[in-house]
Amino acid sequence: MHADSCPVARCVDVIGDRWSLLIVRDAFDGVGRFGDFQRSLGVARNILADRLRKLVDAGILQPRPASDGTAYQEYVLTPRGESLFPVVVALRQWGERHLFTRGERHSQLVDRRTGRPIPLMAPTAKDGSALPPAATEVRKRP
C-alpha cells in the first residue's frame, strides 16, 4: 500500500518533475527517439535515460523498434500515457493565460480539423455548468 493517499501527490511522484512532464509533452507532439527528445529538450543524456526508464516503468511510455525499420528504438505513449492529454492541455492553457504578456508570441494548441484553438478546459458539473473550486470538496475514502 502506498503511504500517500492523495492522488495528486502520487501523480506528482510519477510525472511531476520538469523533464518527465516535458518528455510526455514531446511524445504528444510526435517525438519518439532518444536523440530527438534530447535535441528538443536540451537535457543531459543521463537524466533523459533515467526519466524515460521511469516513464516506461510507470506504464506511460513503451519502447518499441523504430517504425522506419532502423536499428533504433522509439518511445510511444501507452493508453495510460495518452490519458495524460487533458493534464498537459490544462497546464498549457494555464500557461497561455497567465505566463505571457499581452501580445507576446507563444505556441497554441489547435484543433487540426478547424485550425482553431481548442476550448478552455474547465471542470463542469453533470449538467454542464462551470464547477468552481468552492463548489467541490475532497472526501477521504475509507
N, C-alpha and C positions, 0 to 999 in steps of 0.2 A: 504494500500500500504506500502510495506517495504521501510524504509528510504534509504537503501543501494542498489544501482542499480548494484553493481559488483557481478557477480555470484560466484567468488572465495571467497569474503567476506561472502556471505550467506552460502556457503558450510562450511567454517571455523566455522561459528556460530553453525552449526549443528554437525559436526564431527571433528572439528579442535583441540580439546584438546586430550592430550595423552591417557586418559582412553577410551574415546569414540572410537577413531580410533583402539586401541588395542582390544577392545571388538569386533568390526567389523572384524578385522583380525582373532581373535579366532573363531568367528562364521563361517568364511570361512573354517577354519580348523576343523569344526565339533563340537566345544564346544557349548553347549546349556543351561546347567543348571547353576543356580546362583553359587552354590558351586564350580563347575568346572571352571567357569570364575574366581572366587576368588582365587582358588589354582593356576591357570595358571598365573594370573596377579599379585598376591600379593597385591591387592588393598583392602582398608578398605571397610567393608560392606556398610556403609552409602554412600560412594562415588559410589560404584558399583550400588547400588539400584538407586541412582539419575541418573547415566548415562544410565542405562537400561531403566528407565522411559522416559528419554529424547529421546532415540533412538526409543522407541515404539511410543511416541508422534509424532516424525518426520516421522513415517511410514517406518523406516529402519529395525526394528525388530518387530516381532509379537509373543506374548506369546501364548502358547498352552499347553494342557495337555501333560505330558511326554509320549513319544512314547512307553515306556516299560510298560504302564498301572499302574504305581505307582501314588501316590497322588501328586507327584511333578509336577512342570511346567517347560517348557523349552522355550527358545527363539530361533526363527528361522528367517533367513533373508527373507524379503519380496522381491518381484521383484524390488522395489526401492532400497533395500539394496543390492541385488545381482548386480545391475548396478554399484555399487561402486567397483567391482572387478578390473577394469582397474586402478582405482586410487590407490588401495592397491598394485597392481603389480608394478605400476610405482614407488611408494615410496620404495618398496622392492628392485627393481632393482637399483635405485639410491643409496640406502644404500649399496648394494652389491659392487657397483663400487667405491664408494667414502669414505666409513666409516670403511673399514677393511684394515689392512696392507697386503701386499703380503704374501700369504701362511697362513694367519690367518683363522682358521676354522669358518665357519658360515653356516647357513641354506641356501638352494637354492630351488626355485620353479621349479618343473619339470613337464613335460607332462606325465601323468600316462601311456599313451599308449606306449610311446617310452622310458621313463626314462631319456630323455634328457632335459637340461634346456630350458625353453621357450625363444623364441626370444626376444630381447630387444624391449620394447615398445617405439615407437617414432612417432610423428606426421608425416603424409605423405600427399602430395598433391593428387589431384584426379587421377593423372597419376601414383601414387605410389612412386614418388621421395621424398627424405627427405625434410622436411619443417623446416628449422632452424628459430629461433626466429626473425631474421632480415627480413624474408620473410612474416611476419604476422603483423597485426595491430589490435587494438581494435577499433571498431566503436560503438559509443553510438547510441542506437535506440531511436527514439522519443517516 
